[in-house]
Amino acid sequence: MSDSNSQKERMLVITFIPIAIAINVGIGALVKAFGLPLYLDSIGTIFATLLLGWKRGAIVGVLGFVITSLVINPFAIYFILTQVAIAVFVHIMAKRGWYKNLLRVIGLGLLLGVLAAIVSAPVIVYVFQGATGNGAALVTSFFAKLGNQILESVLLSGISIEPIDKTIQTVIVFIVLKYVPKILLEPFKSGSLKENNFID
């Protein structure tokens, strides 16, 4: 890579990463404020992964959750590994063409939701005893009242919510990227846009 291209890439990273972090924190704050049984706090992570690669996507997710933990929800920092898992999974699947069309994106979102539920469950159980103070805790409580153990309740809650949540997020990113002019996406060579027909 030439010095000129390397400098352009650094500028893209410096410019876009704060925007992606703001997306995660801002939308996550709205969801927290309304007490919704969703998260919607990984949209910036998915954007950054597709545009800049999984490492920078993971940076967005981790820094976003650190900031969220400081100013909005002190529990968020415990789920930074989930953000890393999201970045890695989206990167792998997008490299294989799972962002080519809406049907594949929905499938990716469902699988991503199951993964996020599994990765997050031990934290929810062993750190918070099943109660994280968000809308999802109400769903966990519902399954617990049906007689399930706490781990089962958390997993059932996660598998009930996360696939819907992550599908919404992956679809939002897909629709936005579809409407962004290709000339604006052209500089983003570190992600998986080319493999998914967003750029030539």
Backbone as a printed PyTorch tensor [residue, N CA C, xyz], in Angstrom:
tensor([[[  0.8460,  -1.1950,   0.0000],
         [  0.0000,   0.0000,   0.0000],
         [  0.8810,   1.2460,   0.0000]],

        [[  0.5950,   2.1930,  -0.8790],
         [  1.3910,   3.4090,  -0.9660],
         [  1.1410,   4.2920,   0.2510]],

        [[  2.0940,   5.2380,   0.4740],
         [  1.9270,   6.1650,   1.5980],
         [  0.6470,   6.9680,   1.4600]],

        [[  0.3080,   7.3380,   0.2050],
         [ -0.9050,   8.1170,  -0.0380],
         [ -2.1510,   7.3280,   0.3380]],

        [[ -2.2050,   6.0600,  -0.0940],
         [ -3.3570,   5.2150,   0.2320],
         [ -3.4360,   4.9320,   1.7240]],

        [[ -2.2520,   4.7330,   2.3360],
         [ -2.2120,   4.4810,   3.7780],
         [ -2.7190,   5.6830,   4.5600]],

        [[ -2.3480,   6.8710,   4.1100],
         [ -2.8060,   8.0920,   4.7770],
         [ -4.3110,   8.2670,   4.6230]],

        [[ -4.8390,   7.9540,   3.4290],
         [ -6.2840,   8.0490,   3.2050],
         [ -7.0400,   7.0800,   4.1040]],

        [[ -6.4780,   5.8730,   4.2440],
         [ -7.1450,   4.8820,   5.0910],
         [ -7.1470,   5.3370,   6.5450]],

        [[ -6.0270,   5.8960,   7.0050],
         [ -5.9770,   6.4030,   8.3780],
         [ -7.0130,   7.5070,   8.6000]],

        [[ -7.1750,   8.3640,   7.6160],
         [ -8.1570,   9.4370,   7.7270],
         [ -9.5760,   8.8810,   7.7960]],

        [[ -9.8380,   7.8430,   6.9930],
         [-11.1500,   7.2060,   7.0330],
         [-11.4210,   6.6190,   8.4160]],

        [[-10.4220,   5.9540,   8.9580],
         [-10.5640,   5.3330,  10.2680],
         [-10.7980,   6.3930,  11.3330]],

        [[ -9.9720,   7.4410,  11.3140],
         [-10.0830,   8.5100,  12.3140],
         [-11.4410,   9.1970,  12.2370]],

        [[-11.9600,   9.3190,  11.0120],
         [-13.2420,   9.9940,  10.8230],
         [-14.4180,   9.1080,  11.1790]],

        [[-14.3700,   7.8540,  10.7340],
         [-15.5640,   7.0170,  10.8350],
         [-15.7290,   6.3540,  12.1970]],

        [[-14.6480,   5.9620,  12.8390],
         [-14.7820,   5.2560,  14.1150],
         [-15.5640,   6.0700,  15.1470]],

        [[-15.2840,   7.3680,  15.3470],
         [-16.1050,   8.1340,  16.3110],
         [-17.5850,   8.1940,  15.9230]],

        [[-17.8570,   8.2760,  14.6130],
         [-19.2530,   8.2880,  14.1580],
         [-19.9330,   6.9780,  14.5200]],

        [[-19.2590,   5.8550,  14.2530],
         [-19.8350,   4.5410,  14.5520],
         [-20.0440,   4.3600,  16.0570]],

        [[-19.0960,   4.8360,  16.8550],
         [-19.2540,   4.7660,  18.3160],
         [-20.4660,   5.5820,  18.7540]],

        [[-20.6210,   6.7660,  18.1840],
         [-21.7630,   7.6220,  18.5240],
         [-23.0880,   6.9610,  18.1610]],

        [[-23.1020,   6.2340,  17.0570],
         [-24.3100,   5.5090,  16.6590],
         [-24.6680,   4.4660,  17.7220]],

        [[-23.6810,   3.6770,  18.1250],
         [-23.9270,   2.6620,  19.1640],
         [-24.4410,   3.2870,  20.4560]],

        [[-23.7400,   4.3070,  20.9190],
         [-24.0800,   4.9170,  22.2050],
         [-25.4270,   5.6300,  22.1320]],

        [[-25.6490,   6.3890,  21.0660],
         [-26.8720,   7.1730,  20.9370],
         [-28.1190,   6.3200,  20.8580]],

        [[-28.1010,   5.3120,  19.9830],
         [-29.2830,   4.4590,  19.8430],
         [-29.4710,   3.6050,  21.0960]],

        [[-28.3620,   3.1260,  21.6600],
         [-28.4570,   2.3570,  22.9020],
         [-29.0730,   3.1690,  24.0270]],

        [[-28.7450,   4.4650,  24.0730],
         [-29.3050,   5.3410,  25.1100],
         [-30.8060,   5.5000,  24.9430]],

        [[-31.2600,   5.6210,  23.7110],
         [-32.6950,   5.7510,  23.4580],
         [-33.4400,   4.4900,  23.8810]],

        [[-32.8780,   3.3390,  23.5480],
         [-33.5050,   2.0700,  23.9290],
         [-33.5770,   1.9520,  25.4510]],

        [[-32.4950,   2.3200,  26.1270],
         [-32.4630,   2.2800,  27.5930],
         [-33.5010,   3.2270,  28.1880]],

        [[-33.6120,   4.4150,  27.6020],
         [-34.5430,   5.4120,  28.1170],
         [-35.9950,   4.9430,  28.0200]],

        [[-36.3070,   4.2260,  26.9430],
         [-37.6800,   3.7620,  26.7380],
         [-37.9290,   2.3780,  27.3410]],

        [[-36.8730,   1.7360,  27.8690],
         [-37.0330,   0.4290,  28.4970],
         [-37.4850,  -0.6540,  27.5440]],

        [[-37.0460,  -0.5830,  26.3030],
         [-37.4620,  -1.5530,  25.2970],
         [-36.7720,  -2.9020,  25.5140]],

        [[-37.4410,  -4.0080,  25.1960],
         [-36.8170,  -5.3370,  25.3310],
         [-35.9310,  -5.6510,  24.1220]],

        [[-35.1770,  -4.6790,  23.6740],
         [-34.2240,  -4.8200,  22.5790],
         [-32.9430,  -4.1050,  23.0000]],

        [[-31.9370,  -4.1360,  22.1390],
         [-30.6720,  -3.4650,  22.4460],
         [-30.3320,  -2.4040,  21.3890]],

        [[-30.2900,  -2.8070,  20.1290],
         [-30.0030,  -1.8920,  19.0150],
         [-28.7260,  -1.0790,  19.2420]],

        [[-27.7600,  -1.6980,  19.9290],
         [-26.5420,  -0.9790,  20.3010],
         [-25.3050,  -1.4730,  19.5500]],

        [[-25.5260,  -2.1940,  18.4510],
         [-24.3980,  -2.7270,  17.6860],
         [-24.4160,  -2.2820,  16.2250]],

        [[-25.2850,  -1.3390,  15.8980],
         [-25.3740,  -0.8850,  14.5090],
         [-24.0520,  -0.2760,  14.0650]],

        [[-23.4460,   0.5380,  14.9230],
         [-22.1530,   1.1280,  14.5950],
         [-21.0700,   0.0750,  14.4520]],

        [[-21.1220,  -0.9630,  15.2820],
         [-20.1620,  -2.0590,  15.2000],
         [-20.2660,  -2.7660,  13.8510]],

        [[-21.4780,  -3.0160,  13.4100],
         [-21.6930,  -3.6900,  12.1270],
         [-21.2370,  -2.8100,  10.9710]],

        [[-21.6010,  -1.5380,  11.0130],
         [-21.1370,  -0.6000,   9.9870],
         [-19.6110,  -0.6110,   9.8960]],

        [[-18.9590,  -0.4320,  11.0350],
         [-17.4960,  -0.3410,  11.0510],
         [-16.8520,  -1.6340,  10.5590]],

        [[-17.4280,  -2.7650,  10.9110],
         [-16.8920,  -4.0500,  10.4600],
         [-16.9730,  -4.1740,   8.9440]],

        [[-18.1150,  -3.8360,   8.3790],
         [-18.2920,  -3.9420,   6.9270],
         [-17.4130,  -2.9510,   6.1790]],

        [[-17.2230,  -1.7690,   6.7530],
         [-16.4790,  -0.7180,   6.0610],
         [-14.9770,  -0.7830,   6.3140]],

        [[-14.5860,  -1.2010,   7.5340],
         [-13.1820,  -1.0870,   7.9320],
         [-12.5450,  -2.3940,   8.3880]],

        [[-13.3050,  -3.4720,   8.4590],
         [-12.7580,  -4.7430,   8.9200],
         [-13.1060,  -5.0410,  10.3660]],

        [[-12.9140,  -6.2940,  10.7550],
         [-13.3960,  -6.7430,  12.0690],
         [-12.6480,  -6.1060,  13.2360]],

        [[-11.3450,  -5.8550,  13.0770],
         [-10.5900,  -5.2830,  14.1950],
         [-11.1220,  -3.9090,  14.5620]],

        [[-11.3780,  -3.0900,  13.5410],
         [-11.8940,  -1.7510,  13.8140],
         [-13.3470,  -1.8160,  14.2360]],

        [[-14.0890,  -2.7910,  13.7150],
         [-15.4470,  -3.0000,  14.2020],
         [-15.4630,  -3.3500,  15.6810]],

        [[-14.5130,  -4.2040,  16.0810],
         [-14.4090,  -4.5730,  17.4950],
         [-14.0250,  -3.3740,  18.3500]],

        [[-13.1380,  -2.5240,  17.8380],
         [-12.7530,  -1.3070,  18.5680],
         [-13.9760,  -0.4270,  18.8010]],

        [[-14.7880,  -0.2730,  17.7570],
         [-16.0150,   0.5190,  17.8900],
         [-16.9200,  -0.0720,  18.9660]],

        [[-17.1230,  -1.3840,  18.9220],
         [-17.9940,  -2.0300,  19.8900],
         [-17.4860,  -1.8900,  21.3190]],

        [[-16.1980,  -2.1300,  21.5080],
         [-15.6240,  -2.0670,  22.8540],
         [-15.6450,  -0.6390,  23.3970]],

        [[-15.1640,   0.3260,  22.5960],
         [-15.1470,   1.7130,  23.0700],
         [-16.5650,   2.2490,  23.2920]],

        [[-17.4810,   1.8570,  22.4160],
         [-18.8660,   2.2750,  22.5840],
         [-19.4510,   1.7820,  23.8970]],

        [[-19.1410,   0.5310,  24.2560],
         [-19.6720,  -0.0260,  25.4920],
         [-18.9710,   0.5550,  26.7160]],

        [[-17.6970,   0.9000,  26.5800],
         [-17.0000,   1.5630,  27.6860],
         [-17.6480,   2.9200,  27.9620]],

        [[-17.9030,   3.6880,  26.9070],
         [-18.5480,   5.0030,  27.0670],
         [-19.9600,   4.8410,  27.6210]],

        [[-20.6980,   3.8810,  27.0820],
         [-22.0530,   3.6260,  27.5740],
         [-22.0390,   3.2810,  29.0550]],

        [[-21.0560,   2.4920,  29.4610],
         [-20.9450,   2.0990,  30.8670],
         [-20.6680,   3.2970,  31.7670]],

        [[-19.9420,   4.2720,  31.2480],
         [-19.5870,   5.4460,  32.0350],
         [-20.7360,   6.4420,  32.1670]],

        [[-21.5600,   6.5610,  31.1260],
         [-22.5430,   7.6450,  31.1220],
         [-24.0060,   7.1980,  31.0860]],

        [[-24.2610,   5.9340,  30.7490],
         [-25.6570,   5.5220,  30.5710],
         [-26.0000,   4.2760,  31.3820]],

        [[-25.2600,   3.2060,  31.1210],
         [-25.5890,   1.9200,  31.7270],
         [-24.3080,   1.2600,  32.2460]],

        [[-24.0950,   1.2580,  33.5540],
         [-22.8370,   0.7220,  34.0970],
         [-22.6080,  -0.7540,  33.8080]],

        [[-23.6510,  -1.4670,  33.3910],
         [-23.5070,  -2.8860,  33.1010],
         [-22.9150,  -3.1670,  31.7250]],

        [[-22.9300,  -2.1860,  30.8440],
         [-22.5500,  -2.4150,  29.4510],
         [-21.1370,  -2.9480,  29.2930]],

        [[-20.2200,  -2.4870,  30.1150],
         [-18.8050,  -2.8510,  29.9660],
         [-18.5870,  -4.3590,  30.0940]],

        [[-19.4730,  -5.0400,  30.8070],
         [-19.3250,  -6.4830,  30.9820],
         [-19.6040,  -7.2690,  29.6970]],

        [[-20.1490,  -6.5870,  28.6880],
         [-20.5320,  -7.2810,  27.4560],
         [-19.6450,  -6.9090,  26.2730]],

        [[-18.4350,  -6.4340,  26.5590],
         [-17.5550,  -6.0430,  25.4560],
         [-17.1290,  -7.2560,  24.6210]],

        [[-17.0340,  -8.4300,  25.2350],
         [-16.6760,  -9.6190,  24.4590],
         [-17.7690,  -9.9740,  23.4500]],

        [[-19.0050,  -9.6590,  23.7910],
         [-20.0960,  -9.8790,  22.8420],
         [-19.9080,  -8.9950,  21.6140]],

        [[-19.4550,  -7.7680,  21.8250],
         [-19.2010,  -6.8690,  20.7050],
         [-18.0720,  -7.3900,  19.8150]],

        [[-17.0400,  -7.9210,  20.4290],
         [-15.9440,  -8.5120,  19.6480],
         [-16.4620,  -9.6980,  18.8330]],

        [[-17.2790, -10.5390,  19.4610],
         [-17.8490, -11.6930,  18.7670],
         [-18.7200, -11.2530,  17.5930]],

        [[-19.4830, -10.1800,  17.7790],
         [-20.3220,  -9.6490,  16.6990],
         [-19.4590,  -9.2040,  15.5270]],

        [[-18.3910,  -8.4690,  15.8020],
         [-17.5120,  -7.9830,  14.7380],
         [-16.8740,  -9.1400,  13.9750]],

        [[-16.3740, -10.1250,  14.6990],
         [-15.7190, -11.2690,  14.0540],
         [-16.7170, -12.0420,  13.1960]],

        [[-17.9000, -12.3000,  13.7410],
         [-18.8960, -13.0950,  13.0210],
         [-19.3910, -12.3660,  11.7710]],

        [[-19.7070, -11.0870,  11.9100],
         [-20.1640, -10.3120,  10.7490],
         [-19.0800, -10.2820,   9.6730]],

        [[-17.8310, -10.1180,  10.0820],
         [-16.7270, -10.0950,   9.1330],
         [-16.6300, -11.4060,   8.3520]],

        [[-16.6560, -12.5190,   9.0790],
         [-16.5400, -13.8350,   8.4380],
         [-17.7000, -14.0700,   7.4700]],

        [[-18.9060, -13.7910,   7.9260],
         [-20.0820, -14.0550,   7.0960],
         [-20.1530, -13.1120,   5.8990]],

        [[-19.8150, -11.8480,   6.1080],
         [-19.8490, -10.8880,   4.9990],
         [-18.7930, -11.2290,   3.9630]],

        [[-17.6290, -11.6940,   4.3940],
         [-16.5900, -12.1210,   3.4560],
         [-17.0680, -13.2820,   2.5990]],

        [[-18.0280, -14.0220,   3.1010],
         [-18.5980, -15.1540,   2.3590],
         [-19.8550, -14.7590,   1.5710]],

        [[-20.1370, -13.4610,   1.5330],
         [-21.2280, -12.9820,   0.6970],
         [-22.5910, -12.9090,   1.3530]],

        [[-22.6350, -12.9040,   2.6890],
         [-23.9250, -12.9050,   3.3790],
         [-24.5500, -11.5180,   3.4850]],

        [[-23.9550, -10.5230,   2.8460],
         [-24.5860,  -9.2050,   2.7640],
         [-24.9810,  -8.8770,   1.3250]],

        [[-25.0860,  -9.8910,   0.4750],
         [-25.4030,  -9.6590,  -0.9330],
         [-26.8650,  -9.2890,  -1.1670]],

        [[-27.7610,  -9.8940,  -0.3840],
         [-29.1870,  -9.6140,  -0.5780],
         [-29.9090,  -9.6980,   0.7570]],

        [[-31.1430,  -9.2140,   0.7580],
         [-31.8890,  -9.0830,   2.0100],
         [-32.1330, -10.4240,   2.6810]],

        [[-32.4140, -11.4710,   1.9210],
         [-32.6870, -12.7810,   2.5140],
         [-31.4720, -13.2980,   3.2790]],

        [[-30.2900, -13.1540,   2.6760],
         [-29.0780, -13.5850,   3.3660],
         [-28.8190, -12.7290,   4.6060]],

        [[-29.0980, -11.4540,   4.5150],
         [-28.8860, -10.5580,   5.6530],
         [-29.7810, -10.9470,   6.8270]],

        [[-31.0220, -11.3090,   6.5190],
         [-31.9370, -11.7660,   7.5760],
         [-31.3920, -13.0400,   8.2270]],

        [[-30.9140, -13.9610,   7.4020],
         [-30.3120, -15.1850,   7.9390],
         [-29.1090, -14.8900,   8.8020]],

        [[-28.2770, -13.9560,   8.3560],
         [-27.1130, -13.5530,   9.1370],
         [-27.5470, -12.9670,  10.4760]],

        [[-28.5670, -12.1230,  10.4500],
         [-29.0480, -11.5050,  11.6820],
         [-29.5520, -12.5270,  12.6820]],

        [[-30.2700, -13.5320,  12.1990],
         [-30.7860, -14.5790,  13.0890],
         [-29.6440, -15.3720,  13.7300]],

        [[-28.6670, -15.7490,  12.9130],
         [-27.5120, -16.4860,  13.4320],
         [-26.7010, -15.6270,  14.4040]],

        [[-26.5390, -14.3520,  14.0580],
         [-25.8150, -13.4370,  14.9260],
         [-26.5050, -13.2940,  16.2760]],

        [[-27.8260, -13.2750,  16.2570],
         [-28.5840, -13.1800,  17.4950],
         [-28.3770, -14.3760,  18.4000]],

        [[-28.3620, -15.5680,  17.8180],
         [-28.1160, -16.7780,  18.6110],
         [-26.7160, -16.7310,  19.2120]],

        [[-25.7350, -16.3400,  18.3970],
         [-24.3620, -16.2300,  18.8930],
         [-24.2770, -15.2290,  20.0490]],

        [[-24.8820, -14.0560,  19.8810],
         [-24.8360, -13.0250,  20.9170],
         [-25.4920, -13.5150,  22.2060]],

        [[-26.5880, -14.2430,  22.0740],
         [-27.2780, -14.7760,  23.2560],
         [-26.3870, -15.7520,  24.0120]],

        [[-25.6980, -16.6050,  23.2750],
         [-24.8330, -17.6130,  23.9080],
         [-23.6360, -16.9530,  24.5870]],

        [[-23.0150, -15.9860,  23.9070],
         [-21.8350, -15.3220,  24.4650],
         [-22.2030, -14.4850,  25.6920]],

        [[-23.3650, -13.8610,  25.6560],
         [-23.7770, -12.9760,  26.7540],
         [-24.3230, -13.7120,  27.9650]],

        [[-24.8810, -14.8980,  27.7570],
         [-25.5740, -15.6130,  28.8310],
         [-24.7200, -15.8260,  30.0830]],

        [[-23.4780, -16.3000,  29.9730],
         [-22.6950, -16.5090,  31.2050],
         [-22.5010, -15.2330,  32.0200]],

        [[-22.3240, -14.1120,  31.3380],
         [-22.1610, -12.8300,  32.0400],
         [-23.4400, -12.4820,  32.7880]],

        [[-24.5680, -12.6200,  32.1090],
         [-25.8560, -12.2730,  32.7170],
         [-26.1350, -13.1460,  33.9320]],

        [[-25.7660, -14.4260,  33.8350],
         [-26.0540, -15.3570,  34.9190],
         [-25.1000, -15.1720,  36.0880]],

        [[-23.7900, -15.1990,  35.8100],
         [-22.8090, -15.2670,  36.8870],
         [-22.4090, -13.8990,  37.4460]],

        [[-22.6080, -12.8520,  36.6600],
         [-22.2920, -11.5120,  37.1620],
         [-23.5310, -10.8240,  37.7120]],

        [[-24.6650, -10.9900,  37.0240],
         [-25.8680, -10.2380,  37.3910],
         [-27.0110, -11.1100,  37.9050]],

        [[-26.7710, -12.4160,  38.0360],
         [-27.8190, -13.3400,  38.5020],
         [-29.1080, -13.2050,  37.6850]],

        [[-28.9490, -12.8810,  36.4180],
         [-30.0810, -12.8560,  35.5040],
         [-30.7590, -11.5220,  35.3360]],

        [[-30.3880, -10.5130,  36.1400],
         [-31.0700,  -9.2200,  36.0880],
         [-30.0820,  -8.1150,  35.7310]],

        [[-30.1920,  -7.5770,  34.5090],
         [-29.2870,  -6.5120,  34.0660],
         [-29.9520,  -5.1410,  34.0640]],

        [[-31.1940,  -5.0740,  34.4730],
         [-31.8610,  -3.7800,  34.6010],
         [-32.4130,  -3.2140,  33.3110]],

        [[-32.4170,  -3.9920,  32.2300],
         [-33.0080,  -3.5050,  30.9850],
         [-34.3090,  -4.2450,  30.6930]],

        [[-34.9140,  -3.9330,  29.5450],
         [-36.1930,  -4.5410,  29.2060],
         [-36.1250,  -6.0460,  29.0770]],

        [[-34.9520,  -6.5750,  28.6820],
         [-34.8080,  -8.0240,  28.5200],
         [-34.9490,  -8.7580,  29.8440]],

        [[-34.6580,  -8.0820,  30.9540],
         [-34.7830,  -8.7200,  32.2700],
         [-36.2240,  -9.1430,  32.5400]],

        [[-37.1770,  -8.4170,  31.9910],
         [-38.5840,  -8.7860,  32.1560],
         [-38.8930, -10.1120,  31.4690]],

        [[-38.2650, -10.3210,  30.3080],
         [-38.4620, -11.5820,  29.5830],
         [-37.8150, -12.7270,  30.3550]],

        [[-36.6290, -12.4820,  30.9020],
         [-35.9510, -13.4930,  31.7230],
         [-36.8190, -13.8580,  32.9300]],

        [[-37.3990, -12.8530,  33.5630],
         [-38.2670, -13.0840,  34.7170],
         [-39.4760, -13.9420,  34.3350]],

        [[-40.0130, -13.7010,  33.1440],
         [-41.1580, -14.4830,  32.6650],
         [-40.7950, -15.9640,  32.5580]],

        [[-39.6420, -16.2530,  31.9600],
         [-39.2380, -17.6550,  31.8130],
         [-38.9080, -18.2820,  33.1680]],

        [[-38.3750, -17.4920,  34.0890],
         [-38.0680, -18.0140,  35.4240],
         [-39.3580, -18.3950,  36.1560]],

        [[-40.3920, -17.5900,  35.9770],
         [-41.6710, -17.8730,  36.6350],
         [-42.3380, -19.1300,  36.0770]],

        [[-41.9170, -19.5340,  34.8880],
         [-42.4420, -20.7790,  34.3100],
         [-41.7520, -22.0100,  34.8920]],

        [[-40.7750, -21.7730,  35.7780],
         [-40.1060, -22.8860,  36.4420],
         [-38.7360, -23.2300,  35.9090]],

        [[-38.2120, -22.4230,  34.9960],
         [-36.8810, -22.6810,  34.4440],
         [-35.7940, -22.2150,  35.4050]],

        [[-34.6540, -22.8820,  35.3610],
         [-33.4900, -22.4300,  36.1080],
         [-32.9970, -21.1110,  35.5230]],

        [[-32.1390, -20.3930,  36.2810],
         [-31.7240, -19.0630,  35.8600],
         [-30.9660, -19.0840,  34.5280]],

        [[-30.0540, -20.0670,  34.3470],
         [-29.3130, -20.1410,  33.0850],
         [-30.2530, -20.4210,  31.9210]],

        [[-31.1880, -21.3350,  32.1210],
         [-32.1680, -21.6470,  31.0770],
         [-33.0160, -20.4210,  30.7570]],

        [[-33.4210, -19.7040,  31.7970],
         [-34.2550, -18.5090,  31.5990],
         [-33.5200, -17.4410,  30.8130]],

        [[-32.2420, -17.2460,  31.1440],
         [-31.4360, -16.2380,  30.4430],
         [-31.2400, -16.6390,  28.9880]],

        [[-30.9370, -17.9110,  28.7550],
         [-30.7430, -18.3710,  27.3740],
         [-32.0370, -18.2590,  26.5690]],

        [[-33.1540, -18.6550,  27.1780],
         [-34.4390, -18.5540,  26.4870],
         [-34.7840, -17.0960,  26.1820]],

        [[-34.5050, -16.2240,  27.1430],
         [-34.7330, -14.7930,  26.9350],
         [-33.8570, -14.2720,  25.8030]],

        [[-32.5700, -14.6450,  25.8420],
         [-31.6530, -14.1950,  24.8040],
         [-32.0340, -14.6880,  23.4280]],

        [[-32.4060, -15.9690,  23.3490],
         [-32.7650, -16.5400,  22.0520],
         [-34.1040, -15.9930,  21.5670]],

        [[-34.9400, -15.5230,  22.5050],
         [-36.2100, -14.8900,  22.1110],
         [-35.9950, -13.4800,  21.5700]],

        [[-35.0420, -12.7510,  22.1670],
         [-34.8570, -11.3370,  21.8450],
         [-33.7400, -11.0880,  20.8490]],

        [[-32.5880, -11.7240,  21.0790],
         [-31.3920, -11.3940,  20.3020],
         [-31.5520, -11.6030,  18.7850]],

        [[-32.1220, -12.7150,  18.3090],
         [-32.2560, -12.8550,  16.8610],
         [-33.0980, -11.7480,  16.2240]],

        [[-34.1590, -11.3240,  16.9100],
         [-34.9740, -10.2190,  16.4000],
         [-34.1630,  -8.9340,  16.4080]],

        [[-33.5040,  -8.6900,  17.5310],
         [-32.7030,  -7.4740,  17.6870],
         [-31.5980,  -7.3910,  16.6420]],

        [[-30.8300,  -8.4610,  16.4940],
         [-29.7050,  -8.4320,  15.5620],
         [-30.1670,  -8.4360,  14.1110]],

        [[-31.3040,  -9.0510,  13.8330],
         [-31.8300,  -9.0020,  12.4660],
         [-32.2440,  -7.5790,  12.1050]],

        [[-32.9010,  -6.8980,  13.0270],
         [-33.2660,  -5.4970,  12.7910],
         [-32.0140,  -4.6790,  12.4880]],

        [[-30.9630,  -4.8920,  13.2640],
         [-29.7430,  -4.1080,  13.0950],
         [-29.0400,  -4.4130,  11.7720]],

        [[-28.9230,  -5.6940,  11.4340],
         [-28.2570,  -6.0400,  10.1780],
         [-29.0430,  -5.5390,   8.9770]],

        [[-30.3600,  -5.5720,   9.0650],
         [-31.1940,  -5.0790,   7.9650],
         [-31.0740,  -3.5600,   7.8280]],

        [[-31.0630,  -2.8480,   8.9480],
         [-30.8850,  -1.3910,   8.9040],
         [-29.5860,  -1.0310,   8.1880]],

        [[-28.4980,  -1.7010,   8.5600],
         [-27.2010,  -1.4330,   7.9320],
         [-27.2530,  -1.7450,   6.4400]],

        [[-27.8570,  -2.8700,   6.0950],
         [-27.9710,  -3.2680,   4.6840],
         [-28.7220,  -2.2130,   3.8750]],

        [[-29.8580,  -1.7540,   4.3950],
         [-30.6680,  -0.7700,   3.6650],
         [-29.9120,   0.5450,   3.5020]],

        [[-29.2510,   0.9910,   4.5630],
         [-28.4890,   2.2370,   4.4840],
         [-27.3920,   2.1260,   3.4340]],

        [[-26.6360,   1.0310,   3.4630],
         [-25.5420,   0.8570,   2.5040],
         [-26.0630,   0.7670,   1.0720]],

        [[-27.2450,   0.1900,   0.8860],
         [-27.8240,   0.0940,  -0.4540],
         [-28.1470,   1.4660,  -1.0240]],

        [[-28.4920,   2.4110,  -0.1470],
         [-28.8810,   3.7380,  -0.6200],
         [-27.7190,   4.7330,  -0.6420]],

        [[-26.5760,   4.3510,  -0.0890],
         [-25.4030,   5.2200,  -0.1500],
         [-24.7950,   5.1060,  -1.5530]],

        [[-24.5160,   6.2200,  -2.2280],
         [-23.8880,   6.1490,  -3.5570],
         [-22.5770,   5.3810,  -3.5140]],

        [[-22.3600,   4.5390,  -4.5150],
         [-21.1690,   3.6950,  -4.5360],
         [-19.8820,   4.5090,  -4.4930]],

        [[-19.9140,   5.6960,  -5.0520],
         [-18.7090,   6.5210,  -5.0700],
         [-18.2580,   6.8860,  -3.6540]],

        [[-19.2120,   6.9630,  -2.7180],
         [-18.8670,   7.2680,  -1.3310],
         [-18.3240,   6.0390,  -0.5990]],

        [[-18.7010,   4.8580,  -1.0720],
         [-18.2360,   3.6270,  -0.4480],
         [-16.9040,   3.1550,  -1.0150]],

        [[-16.5590,   3.6500,  -2.1740],
         [-15.3600,   3.1930,  -2.8770],
         [-14.0880,   3.2370,  -2.0300]],

        [[-13.8620,   4.2760,  -1.2080],
         [-12.6100,   4.3170,  -0.4340],
         [-12.4860,   3.2380,   0.6430]],

        [[-13.5960,   2.6180,   1.0010],
         [-13.5590,   1.6490,   2.1010],
         [-13.1430,   0.2760,   1.5710]],

        [[-11.8590,   0.0380,   1.5400],
         [-11.3110,  -1.1950,   0.9690],
         [-10.9920,  -2.2490,   2.0220]],

        [[-11.0230,  -1.8600,   3.2890],
         [-10.6050,  -2.7830,   4.3510],
         [-11.7270,  -3.7180,   4.7900]],

        [[-12.9500,  -3.3960,   4.4370],
         [-14.0880,  -4.2080,   4.8560],
         [-14.4570,  -5.2510,   3.8240]],

        [[-15.7390,  -5.5110,   3.6800],
         [-16.2000,  -6.5900,   2.8070],
         [-17.2140,  -6.0980,   1.7820]],

        [[-17.1680,  -4.8070,   1.4590],
         [-18.1710,  -4.2480,   0.5580],
         [-18.0900,  -4.8610,  -0.8410]],

        [[-16.8810,  -5.0850,  -1.3160],
         [-16.7130,  -5.6160,  -2.6660],
         [-17.3240,  -7.0090,  -2.7920]],

        [[-17.1030,  -7.8390,  -1.7660],
         [-17.6290,  -9.2060,  -1.8070],
         [-19.1550,  -9.2330,  -1.7580]],

        [[-19.7500,  -8.1170,  -1.3600],
         [-21.2070,  -8.0810,  -1.1900],
         [-21.9040,  -7.1360,  -2.1560]],

        [[-21.2180,  -6.8000,  -3.2310],
         [-21.7980,  -6.0170,  -4.3450],
         [-22.1500,  -4.5850,  -3.9970]],

        [[-21.5640,  -4.0370,  -2.9270],
         [-21.8210,  -2.6240,  -2.6190],
         [-20.9070,  -1.7130,  -3.4230]],

        [[-19.7440,  -2.2350,  -3.8050],
         [-18.8470,  -1.5050,  -4.6950],
         [-18.3730,  -2.4480,  -5.7810]],

        [[-17.9760,  -1.9070,  -6.8960],
         [-17.5150,  -2.7240,  -8.0220],
         [-16.1080,  -3.2690,  -7.7680]]])
